[in-house]
């Protein structure tokens, strides 16, 4: 069950975003022996899909393209996709931005990790332990052997940073309309802002969507300004 859940997380929209690999298909492929672990995604025999319900030639071609395209996802998506405990999308971005390569991240010490913005000792320990585990190391090595060549998105440029966002710290929470969480992160970072995973006294703004929960409550407790998407867009004008 844990293997299946890790595969489902790896292929999900916010991780490696492999379209056509929904939860139901992951479970079906695993039960049929077509998938056994995360690396087996990249050696899937597409001939075995022919004749399966819901898999015409177009669906098979689309899945094959999605798998191939996922090999070049940005580093922060790969870090998030690995399923490291306590590492969400914002933390993955922090790690990618600081270390720039997976190899450097894997060799980071516990002390070094704990000094990064918004990464305390609990998260740092989780990251450090993950990359000490020989099983995890083997999976990563196999993924790289199979052609994962992640890209690093260097989005922040001091020459085009919007002064209203420059060096400001943002938390994004709730469901956002007509835009993905990744796109909001990219919008903030490309204008000089920084993303935090949790609200604290150093947070400057909390961008709030529908059904915002504990992070909005925390922002109100600390009197941190909240923004709708429209207000964020206004700051960029």
PyMOL commands that set and color helices and strands:
alter all, ss='L'
color gray80, all
select helices_A, chain A and resi 2-11+23-31+39-43+46-49+57-70+75-81+89-99+102-106+110-114+121-130+134-145+181-190+214-221+229-236
alter helices_A, ss='H'
color red, helices_A
select strands_A, chain A and resi 169-173+194-195+205-208+225-227
alter strands_A, ss='S'
color yellow, strands_A
deselect
rebuild
show_as cartoon
